[in-house]
Amino acid sequence: MPDRVYPPVIAACKLMFRVLDLRITRDGTDHVPTTGGAVMASNHVSYLDFIFAGFGALPAKRLVRFMAKHEVFENRISGPLMRGMHHIPVDRSAGQASYQQALAALRAGEIVGIFPEATISRSFTVKEVKSGAVRLAAEAGVPLLPTALWGTQRLWTKGKPKNLTQRHVPVTIVVGAPIEPTTDEALRTRVRELLDEAQRRYPESGEGQWWQPAHLGGTAPTPEEAARLDARR
């Protein structure tokens, strides 16, 4: 499929990274296959995660087609961009259509990006994952790429004012070795291991900060508190 929109969007994002002097670290990008389909399954802590997860595939010269809720495609600004980049809308009332579109993309040799937690984790830990990522990889016969993002929540996350002009923020992207399609819990465990690694190597401790999870000394909600907050929506 022709990509006339994606390259200029990437160029604009790179310019933004330079202007803000974001301290981006990418690890494991050699795990991204240079050809063929794959499912990139990442944790979800920010509204910007699709930008940074996709950035992890660029060294392999790959573009990631992300599955995103259909409301994003209906927005007058983001909608044309999302469609132009051939991302995949997810309508929960018609989920099978989205699944089939993602499956077709994988069979055509594309990388499909999924946030298997479905929603942003307020606790900044890995929530229970949905079955779509594992099912898609298994049915398409492609590998799973477990991925972890950290630091992106400091720019824009659920329940906090966005701070898109914040400078010098460290952002860590870790792409794990491809794994064969497995159970949902095994995928969750692997993403959690990668997230733990990213948090250990993060250049700022975050102790006492809102963007650090409670179990690491931050003031983010615990997973139980986060679940209660989500239930109030």
C-alpha positions in Angstrom: 0.0 0.0 0.0 1.4 3.5 -0.8 2.6 5.5 2.2 2.3 9.2 1.4 1.2 10.3 4.9 3.3 8.2 7.2 6.8 9.4 6.3 6.0 13.2 6.7 4.3 12.4 10.1 7.4 10.5 11.2 9.6 13.5 10.1 7.4 15.9 12.1 7.6 13.6 15.2 11.4 13.5 14.9 11.5 17.3 14.7 9.4 17.5 17.8 11.7 15.1 19.6 14.7 17.3 18.7 13.0 20.5 19.7 12.0 19.1 23.1 15.3 17.4 23.4 13.6 14.1 24.5 16.2 11.7 25.8 15.0 8.6 23.8 16.6 5.2 24.4 15.8 2.3 22.1 16.8 -1.2 23.0 16.1 -4.4 21.2 15.3 -2.8 17.9 17.2 -5.5 16.1 14.4 -7.9 17.2 12.1 -6.2 14.7 12.0 -8.3 11.5 13.0 -6.5 8.4 10.4 -8.3 6.4 7.1 -10.2 7.0 4.3 -9.9 9.4 4.5 -9.5 13.2 2.4 -8.4 16.1 4.0 -5.7 18.3 2.3 -5.9 21.7 3.1 -3.1 24.0 2.1 -1.9 27.5 0.0 1.3 27.5 0.8 4.3 29.8 0.2 7.3 27.5 -1.9 8.7 24.7 1.3 9.0 22.7 2.4 5.4 23.0 1.7 4.6 19.4 4.2 7.2 18.3 7.0 5.8 20.5 6.2 2.1 19.9 6.3 2.8 16.2 9.6 4.7 16.6 11.0 1.4 17.9 10.5 -0.2 14.5 12.1 2.5 12.5 15.7 1.1 12.6 14.4 -2.0 10.8 12.8 0.4 8.3 9.3 -0.9 9.2 6.1 1.0 9.6 3.6 -0.2 12.2 -0.1 -0.3 11.6 -1.7 0.3 15.0 -5.1 -0.8 16.1 -6.9 2.2 17.8 -10.4 2.9 18.9 -12.6 4.2 16.1 -13.3 7.5 17.9 -9.8 8.6 17.0 -10.6 8.0 13.3 -13.7 10.2 13.6 -11.8 13.2 14.9 -11.5 15.9 12.2 -7.7 16.3 12.8 -6.5 12.9 13.8 -8.9 10.9 11.6 -7.4 11.8 8.2 -3.9 11.1 9.6 -4.8 7.8 11.0 -6.5 6.7 7.8 -3.6 8.0 5.7 -1.1 5.9 7.8 -3.3 2.9 7.3 -3.9 2.3 11.0 -6.8 0.0 11.9 -10.0 1.3 13.6 -11.4 -0.8 16.4 -15.2 -0.6 17.0 -16.0 -2.7 20.0 -19.5 -3.2 18.7 -18.1 -4.7 15.5 -14.8 -6.2 16.7 -14.7 -9.0 14.2 -14.3 -6.6 11.3 -11.3 -5.0 13.0 -9.8 -8.4 13.7 -10.2 -9.5 10.1 -8.6 -6.2 8.9 -5.6 -6.7 11.2 -5.3 -10.4 10.1 -5.3 -9.3 6.4 -2.5 -6.8 7.2 -0.4 -9.4 8.9 -0.8 -11.9 6.1 0.2 -9.1 3.7 3.5 -8.8 5.6 2.7 -5.8 7.8 3.6 -5.2 11.4 0.4 -4.6 13.5 0.7 -2.8 16.7 -1.6 -3.6 19.6 -2.0 -2.4 23.2 -3.4 -5.6 24.7 -4.4 -4.0 28.0 -7.0 -2.1 25.8 -6.8 1.1 27.9 -4.1 3.2 29.6 -2.9 1.8 32.9 -3.3 4.5 35.6 -1.1 2.5 37.9 1.7 2.3 35.3 1.9 -1.4 35.8 0.8 -4.0 33.2 -2.9 -4.8 33.6 -4.6 -8.0 32.4 -4.3 -8.3 28.7 -7.0 -9.1 26.2 -6.7 -12.1 23.9 -6.5 -10.3 20.5 -2.7 -10.0 20.2 -2.0 -13.7 20.9 -5.0 -14.8 18.7 -3.9 -12.7 15.8 -0.3 -13.8 15.9 -1.3 -17.5 16.1 -3.9 -17.3 13.3 -1.6 -15.3 11.0 1.4 -17.5 11.8 3.6 -14.5 12.8 5.8 -13.8 15.8 4.8 -11.7 18.8 7.1 -8.7 19.6 6.7 -7.9 23.3 7.4 -4.2 23.8 7.7 -1.9 26.8 7.5 1.9 27.0 8.4 4.1 29.9 8.5 7.8 30.4 5.8 8.6 27.8 3.3 9.0 30.6 5.1 12.2 31.7 4.0 13.9 28.5 0.3 12.9 28.4 -1.6 10.3 30.3 -5.1 9.6 31.6 -6.2 11.7 34.5 -3.3 14.2 34.2 -2.9 17.5 32.3 -1.0 17.0 29.1 2.5 18.5 29.0 3.5 18.2 25.4 6.1 21.0 25.7 8.0 19.5 28.6 11.7 19.3 27.7 14.5 16.8 28.3 12.1 13.9 29.4 13.8 10.5 29.2 11.7 8.0 27.2 12.7 4.3 27.0 11.5 1.9 24.3 12.4 -1.8 24.8 11.5 -4.4 22.1 11.9 -7.9 23.3 12.9 -11.0 21.3 10.1 -12.4 19.2 8.1 -15.1 20.9 5.9 -17.8 19.5 2.2 -17.1 20.0 1.4 -18.3 23.5 -1.1 -17.6 26.3 -2.3 -14.2 27.2 -0.8 -14.5 30.7 2.6 -15.5 29.3 2.5 -12.4 27.0 1.6 -10.2 30.0 4.5 -11.7 32.0 7.0 -11.0 29.3 5.8 -7.4 28.8 6.0 -6.9 32.5 9.6 -8.2 32.6 10.5 -5.7 29.9 8.8 -2.9 31.7 10.7 -3.8 34.9 13.9 -3.6 32.9 13.0 -0.3 31.4 12.1 1.1 34.9 15.4 -0.2 36.4 17.5 1.5 33.7 15.5 4.7 33.7 17.8 7.7 34.4 15.5 9.3 37.0 14.3 7.5 40.2 10.9 9.1 40.2 10.6 8.5 44.0 7.6 10.4 45.3 6.6 11.4 41.7 3.1 11.0 40.3 4.5 9.2 37.2 6.2 6.4 39.2 4.2 3.3 40.2 3.4 2.9 43.9 5.6 -0.3 44.3 8.6 1.8 43.2 8.0 4.6 45.6 5.8 6.8 43.4 2.4 8.2 44.1 0.5 6.7 41.2 -2.6 4.7 42.1 -2.1 1.0 43.0 -3.5 -1.4 40.5 -6.5 -1.9 42.8 -7.1 1.9 43.1 -6.7 2.3 39.4 -9.3 -0.3 38.8 -11.7 1.6 41.0 -11.0 4.8 39.2 -11.6 3.1 35.8 -14.9 1.7 37.1 -16.2 5.2 37.8 -16.1 6.3 34.2 
